Amino acid sequence: MHEMSLCEGIREVLAEQARTHGFARVVHLRLEIGRFAGVEKSALEFAFGVVMRGGPAEGATLEIIDLPGRAHCFDCGKTVEIDDRFALCPQCGGAKLLPAGGDDMRIKDMEVL
């Protein structure tokens, strides 16, 4: 379950930001997670509750924002949203797609005290 290590990384970032910006507590955290990031959301939510204990985000609510998969189609030249890495272009039906997004995860913003 790599979601636990992802949450440990998030905890480190939040602790560093708390020191740098002088806040004591994270109340709400919003994460953007791409469709192809390979993150199991329910496992991440569970790990978040466990890993954040004793840190600035203990008891914080977690909001996950799903980002679509994106690819550039070499057949029609458009950047399109796709549901799976092996999908055909929804615009032209072409199969020459280069993934162009949807495999990332980042902290979008947070509410702090």
N, C-alpha and C positions, 0 to 999 in steps of 0.2 A: 504494500500500500504506500505508494510514493506521495500520496496526499498529506501524510504526516510530515514528511520532510519539506513539502511545499509550505505547510503551515509554520514549520520551524523557521524557514526563511522569512516568511511574512512577519513572524514575531520579532526577528532580529531587525528588520527594517523599521517596524513600529517603535521598538525600543530606542533605536538610533534617532528616529525623528522626534521622539519624546524628549530625549536629551538635547537635541539641537534646537528645538523650537519651544521647549519649556512647558509642554502640556503634561498633565498627570494621567489622563485616561482617554482611551478611545471608546466612544459610545456606539458608533455605527461605522462600519467599513463596507465600501462597495468595491467589488472585484469584477473586472472584465475578463471573461474566459472565452476563448475562441472554440468553435465547434470541434476543431481538430487538435486541441491542446492535450487530449488524452487524460483529462481530469474527470474523475467520477464525482459529480457534485454532492451526492449524499455522503460519500466518504470524506470529502473535503469539509463539509459542514460538521460532521462528527469530530474529525481531527481538529478543527478550529476550536471547538468547545474545550477539548482536552488540552491542546498545546498552549492556548492563551492563558491558562490558569497561572496566577502569580505574576503576570505581566501587565502592561498598560492596557491591553485589550481584553482583560478578563471580564466576562459578562457582556461584551459588545455584541451587537447584532451584526450578522453577516448578510449582505445582499449580493447575489451573484447576477451579473448582467451577461447574458449569452450574446456572443458575437458570431455572426454567420461565417461560414467558410467562403472564401473568395478565390477566384482563379481568372487568369487571362486566357482567353480563347484565341489561338493562332488562326483559326478558320475565319472567324468574323471580326476579330480585332477588339472585342469588347471584354471588359472586366465584369464578371458575373458572380452571383451568389450561387453556391452549390451546397448540397446537403451531405455529399460524400466525396471522398478524394477521387473516386473512379467514375463520377457522374459524367454524363454528356453535357455539353453546353445547352442551357435552357433556351438560348436565343436561336441557335442555328442547328443544334443537334451534333455539332462537331465533337471529336474525341481528342483533339490536340489542346489540352488544358494544362496550364502551368499554375500550380497553387500560388496564390499571392496574398494570403492572409487567413486568419482564423486558427492559427496554431500558437497564439500567444496568451499570456495571462499577465495582468498587471493590476496594481492598486489604482483605481480611478480616483477615489477621494475618500475622505473620512471626516466624521464629526468628532471633535475632541473637547475635553474640558480642561 
